[in-house]
Structures are given as structure tokens and as C-alpha cells.
Amino acid sequence: MVDCDKILNKLDTKVLQPQFILLDRVESTNSVAKQHVLDGVNEGTVVIAESQTKGRGRYDRVWQSPSGGLYLSLVMKPHINEAQSPLLGLLVANASACAIMKMGTLQVRLKWPNDIMINRRKAGGILSELVTKDDKVSGIIVGIGVNQNSRREDLPKEIAESTTTLFEELCVETSREELVCRLICEVDRRLIALETTRSFEPTLVEYRCLCDTIGRNVRIEQETEVIEGTAVDVDETGALLVKTSDGEVAVSLGDVFHLE
Ligand code: BTN
């Protein structure tokens, strides 16, 4: 179990005032956090579980959550509107990439929008969910899953090829308390900048540097459409700009595949 005293002793946050809810085995930390938001919990509450039985990924996919991985949901209540929530996802993706890089000599890149990649394999992901009550947004849950100390053989065969873990990359187990601490501090640092500048421009500048999708030929699979072209940028809404044979399109949804 993660030792939250070790984390609290090291944390020096300005915006987030973390309170930890540590659990053993849950369906999904995002679902637990959602219930706490509806019950009126504070911004900065962090739900962490040892394993999840119904971990969720984007588009309601299963997020494999064996023990050894880090499964965390952070309750946020930033002063942003609903349309800006994808940008908050990018901010957390930047923070997660930097936190993971500091855990060892790792080159972490982001696959649009917020897949955390090491050596072109997925090492983590982020799922942001809005919590609404009486048509008002009461908070945003940002769920972060990192394949930290899990082994490749703990993962189902179908994803083993496209997935990696920090353990596989570093050949050593890393401290879960250190990763949680770094994640929260990196998010907090970026929230301070957001509050000061009231702008996501610094988020976008950093994201463009970390994003491995920009500059690549991509195929984007949406529910009813497939878009192929070259990813050229991310616009001010967080959408991926793709140059296709029919002109430039702004893509806000879909699964991205890098073509080379
Ligand atoms: C993705 O890449 O599709 C997003 C994965 C997000 C997984 C995390 S693990 C903690 C939190 N609880 C969940 O059920 N999902 C997120």
C-alpha cells in the first residue's frame, strides 16, 4: 500500500491541497472519486488504488489494472469552462510526462491526446471526466494510470506488444510514493501558471514539444470516419490539426495511429 505520510512530508503545493483516499481493490478510482465529488469533497482529493477490477480507458475501453501499476484519480475544480476540459487533460499529460521522466533516464513522449509513451509503447494514459450535478459542473476527475512496477507478463497478450512499463524500461522497481509526489507537484506547478496567466498558451507550448504525433503521418479512426494525413499542430482548443488531401481538418475525437 502507498504510504501517504511519506508523500505528504515531501509535498509543497500551492493550488492543490491533497488529501489521500487509499484503497486496495476497487472497480475504478474515477468512479470512487466521482462519488466523493458529488458528496462535496475538496479540490486536491486523490484516490489511489492498488488494483482496479473495472479500470476505464478512453471510449469506455478496459484499462488493465494489475497490482504494481499506479491508479490514481485527482479531483480538480479549476476556473475553466467545459470546452476547456480537453486542455486540462493536456496540462496533466505534460505534468505526467515530466514526472515520469524524472523517475529515471526515460524519454517520455505523448501520443495525441494524452497517451504516455516510452520507446513508442504505451506506458500510461489519462481519462478526464466531468462531474455534473443539476446541469452544473461540480468538478473534473482526472484519472491517471501508469504501468509502473507491473511486468509485461502481467498484461494480456493482445496489448503486450504495444505496451511497456517503467519496470521493463528501467529494469528496476521505482517508488510509488515518489511517483505520486512528482505527479502532484508537476500538476500543481502548471496550475499555478494557469491561475497566473489565465491562459492555456503555456500548456500548448509545452505540449507541442512533448507530443510525438505532430509531424507524423497518421490515421485517425472515428466512429464513422477514417482520416489520413499529416499531423501538423494542436490548435487552441486542443484539437489535432491534420493536413489531408482535402485540406486541413481539426480533429477532436478518435484513435490515432502513427503510420511510421
Ligand atoms: C486511456 O489511455 O485510455 C486512459 C486510461 C486511464 C486509466 C486511469 S487508471 C486510474 C483511473 N481510473 C480509471 O478507471 N481510469 C483511470
Residues whose N, C-alpha, C, O or C-beta is under 5 A from the ligand:
A	BS01	BTN	S28 T29 N30 K54 G55 R56 G57 R58 W63 Y71 L72 G124 G125 I126 L127 G143 I144 G145
